[in-house]
Amino acid sequence: SAGRMHAPWQGVLRIGRAHALNMRLNPSTRFAKDPLTDRAVDKSCAVIYADASGRVYYFESEAAYSAFMALAEGSTVAGYTPAR
């Protein structure tokens, strides 16, 4: 519509001038680091895990998530409990 700014990113369309500006000025609204691979991950495409404390982790793939969880212990991931 008139007066709106479109901000496409890798096939995903975000609409709104303020949202587009925020994405350009603050990349953390769109991207996070995968804690296993240390690579930038688009949050809209990521595998997402939140621990019991509310901390959110973003992974580039199911494989990265599984590898991270295989390393997890109570002292490394808040609220972690082993699978039963």
Rosetta constraint file for C-alpha pairs under 8 A:
AtomPair CA 4 CA 15 HARMONIC 6.89 0.50
AtomPair CA 4 CA 16 HARMONIC 5.54 0.50
AtomPair CA 4 CA 17 HARMONIC 5.96 0.50
AtomPair CA 5 CA 15 HARMONIC 6.16 0.50
AtomPair CA 5 CA 16 HARMONIC 5.41 0.50
AtomPair CA 5 CA 17 HARMONIC 4.95 0.50
AtomPair CA 5 CA 20 HARMONIC 7.20 0.50
AtomPair CA 6 CA 13 HARMONIC 6.90 0.50
AtomPair CA 6 CA 14 HARMONIC 6.13 0.50
AtomPair CA 6 CA 15 HARMONIC 4.89 0.50
AtomPair CA 6 CA 16 HARMONIC 6.51 0.50
AtomPair CA 6 CA 17 HARMONIC 7.47 0.50
AtomPair CA 6 CA 20 HARMONIC 7.26 0.50
AtomPair CA 7 CA 13 HARMONIC 6.04 0.50
AtomPair CA 7 CA 14 HARMONIC 5.27 0.50
AtomPair CA 7 CA 15 HARMONIC 6.27 0.50
AtomPair CA 7 CA 16 HARMONIC 7.87 0.50
AtomPair CA 7 CA 20 HARMONIC 5.57 0.50
AtomPair CA 8 CA 12 HARMONIC 5.53 0.50
AtomPair CA 8 CA 13 HARMONIC 4.32 0.50
AtomPair CA 8 CA 14 HARMONIC 6.00 0.50
AtomPair CA 9 CA 13 HARMONIC 6.44 0.50
AtomPair CA 9 CA 14 HARMONIC 7.90 0.50
AtomPair CA 14 CA 19 HARMONIC 7.47 0.50
AtomPair CA 14 CA 20 HARMONIC 7.13 0.50
AtomPair CA 15 CA 19 HARMONIC 7.12 0.50
AtomPair CA 15 CA 20 HARMONIC 7.18 0.50
AtomPair CA 16 CA 20 HARMONIC 6.13 0.50
AtomPair CA 17 CA 21 HARMONIC 6.13 0.50
AtomPair CA 18 CA 22 HARMONIC 6.05 0.50
AtomPair CA 19 CA 23 HARMONIC 6.18 0.50
AtomPair CA 20 CA 24 HARMONIC 6.43 0.50
AtomPair CA 21 CA 25 HARMONIC 6.19 0.50
AtomPair CA 22 CA 26 HARMONIC 5.60 0.50
AtomPair CA 22 CA 27 HARMONIC 7.94 0.50
AtomPair CA 22 CA 29 HARMONIC 7.61 0.50
AtomPair CA 23 CA 27 HARMONIC 5.57 0.50
AtomPair CA 23 CA 28 HARMONIC 7.91 0.50
AtomPair CA 23 CA 29 HARMONIC 6.13 0.50
AtomPair CA 23 CA 30 HARMONIC 6.44 0.50
AtomPair CA 26 CA 30 HARMONIC 8.00 0.50
AtomPair CA 27 CA 31 HARMONIC 5.92 0.50
AtomPair CA 28 CA 32 HARMONIC 6.09 0.50
AtomPair CA 30 CA 42 HARMONIC 6.00 0.50
AtomPair CA 30 CA 43 HARMONIC 5.77 0.50
AtomPair CA 30 CA 44 HARMONIC 7.49 0.50
AtomPair CA 31 CA 40 HARMONIC 6.25 0.50
AtomPair CA 31 CA 41 HARMONIC 5.39 0.50
AtomPair CA 31 CA 42 HARMONIC 4.70 0.50
AtomPair CA 31 CA 43 HARMONIC 5.42 0.50
AtomPair CA 32 CA 40 HARMONIC 5.63 0.50
AtomPair CA 32 CA 41 HARMONIC 5.28 0.50
AtomPair CA 32 CA 42 HARMONIC 6.70 0.50
AtomPair CA 32 CA 43 HARMONIC 6.46 0.50
AtomPair CA 32 CA 58 HARMONIC 6.46 0.50
AtomPair CA 33 CA 38 HARMONIC 5.47 0.50
AtomPair CA 33 CA 39 HARMONIC 5.39 0.50
AtomPair CA 33 CA 40 HARMONIC 4.60 0.50
AtomPair CA 33 CA 41 HARMONIC 5.75 0.50
AtomPair CA 33 CA 58 HARMONIC 6.78 0.50
AtomPair CA 33 CA 59 HARMONIC 7.67 0.50
AtomPair CA 34 CA 38 HARMONIC 4.97 0.50
AtomPair CA 34 CA 39 HARMONIC 5.48 0.50
AtomPair CA 34 CA 40 HARMONIC 6.38 0.50
AtomPair CA 34 CA 41 HARMONIC 6.30 0.50
AtomPair CA 34 CA 57 HARMONIC 7.16 0.50
AtomPair CA 34 CA 58 HARMONIC 5.47 0.50
AtomPair CA 34 CA 59 HARMONIC 4.76 0.50
AtomPair CA 34 CA 60 HARMONIC 6.30 0.50
AtomPair CA 35 CA 57 HARMONIC 7.09 0.50
AtomPair CA 35 CA 58 HARMONIC 7.43 0.50
AtomPair CA 35 CA 59 HARMONIC 7.19 0.50
AtomPair CA 35 CA 68 HARMONIC 7.78 0.50
AtomPair CA 36 CA 59 HARMONIC 7.71 0.50
AtomPair CA 36 CA 64 HARMONIC 6.45 0.50
AtomPair CA 36 CA 65 HARMONIC 7.86 0.50
AtomPair CA 36 CA 67 HARMONIC 7.72 0.50
AtomPair CA 36 CA 68 HARMONIC 5.96 0.50
AtomPair CA 37 CA 64 HARMONIC 7.37 0.50
AtomPair CA 39 CA 60 HARMONIC 7.90 0.50
AtomPair CA 41 CA 45 HARMONIC 7.62 0.50
AtomPair CA 41 CA 46 HARMONIC 6.42 0.50
AtomPair CA 41 CA 58 HARMONIC 7.00 0.50
AtomPair CA 41 CA 59 HARMONIC 6.83 0.50
AtomPair CA 41 CA 60 HARMONIC 5.74 0.50
AtomPair CA 42 CA 46 HARMONIC 6.16 0.50
AtomPair CA 43 CA 58 HARMONIC 6.73 0.50
AtomPair CA 45 CA 60 HARMONIC 7.73 0.50
AtomPair CA 46 CA 58 HARMONIC 5.69 0.50
AtomPair CA 46 CA 59 HARMONIC 5.39 0.50
AtomPair CA 46 CA 60 HARMONIC 5.36 0.50
AtomPair CA 46 CA 61 HARMONIC 6.79 0.50
AtomPair CA 47 CA 58 HARMONIC 5.79 0.50
AtomPair CA 47 CA 59 HARMONIC 4.97 0.50
AtomPair CA 47 CA 60 HARMONIC 6.40 0.50
AtomPair CA 47 CA 61 HARMONIC 6.03 0.50
AtomPair CA 47 CA 62 HARMONIC 6.41 0.50
AtomPair CA 47 CA 65 HARMONIC 7.13 0.50
AtomPair CA 48 CA 56 HARMONIC 6.98 0.50
AtomPair CA 48 CA 57 HARMONIC 5.79 0.50
AtomPair CA 48 CA 58 HARMONIC 4.78 0.50
AtomPair CA 48 CA 59 HARMONIC 6.33 0.50
AtomPair CA 49 CA 56 HARMONIC 5.74 0.50
AtomPair CA 49 CA 57 HARMONIC 5.16 0.50
AtomPair CA 49 CA 58 HARMONIC 6.59 0.50
AtomPair CA 50 CA 54 HARMONIC 5.67 0.50
AtomPair CA 50 CA 55 HARMONIC 5.45 0.50
AtomPair CA 50 CA 56 HARMONIC 4.27 0.50
AtomPair CA 50 CA 57 HARMONIC 6.09 0.50
AtomPair CA 51 CA 55 HARMONIC 5.60 0.50
AtomPair CA 51 CA 56 HARMONIC 6.65 0.50
AtomPair CA 51 CA 77 HARMONIC 6.97 0.50
AtomPair CA 51 CA 78 HARMONIC 6.11 0.50
AtomPair CA 51 CA 79 HARMONIC 5.87 0.50
AtomPair CA 51 CA 80 HARMONIC 6.79 0.50
AtomPair CA 52 CA 78 HARMONIC 6.23 0.50
AtomPair CA 52 CA 79 HARMONIC 4.47 0.50
AtomPair CA 52 CA 80 HARMONIC 7.12 0.50
AtomPair CA 53 CA 78 HARMONIC 5.95 0.50
AtomPair CA 53 CA 79 HARMONIC 6.25 0.50
AtomPair CA 59 CA 64 HARMONIC 6.08 0.50
AtomPair CA 59 CA 65 HARMONIC 5.76 0.50
AtomPair CA 60 CA 64 HARMONIC 6.49 0.50
AtomPair CA 60 CA 65 HARMONIC 7.86 0.50
AtomPair CA 61 CA 65 HARMONIC 6.41 0.50
AtomPair CA 62 CA 66 HARMONIC 6.09 0.50
AtomPair CA 63 CA 67 HARMONIC 6.10 0.50
AtomPair CA 64 CA 68 HARMONIC 6.10 0.50
AtomPair CA 65 CA 69 HARMONIC 6.20 0.50
AtomPair CA 66 CA 70 HARMONIC 6.11 0.50
AtomPair CA 67 CA 71 HARMONIC 6.56 0.50
AtomPair CA 68 CA 72 HARMONIC 6.36 0.50
AtomPair CA 72 CA 76 HARMONIC 5.81 0.50
AtomPair CA 72 CA 77 HARMONIC 6.09 0.50
AtomPair CA 72 CA 80 HARMONIC 7.38 0.50
AtomPair CA 73 CA 77 HARMONIC 6.25 0.50
AtomPair CA 73 CA 80 HARMONIC 6.54 0.50
AtomPair CA 73 CA 81 HARMONIC 7.75 0.50
AtomPair CA 73 CA 82 HARMONIC 7.87 0.50
AtomPair CA 74 CA 78 HARMONIC 6.44 0.50
AtomPair CA 74 CA 79 HARMONIC 6.76 0.50
AtomPair CA 74 CA 80 HARMONIC 5.22 0.50
AtomPair CA 74 CA 81 HARMONIC 6.79 0.50
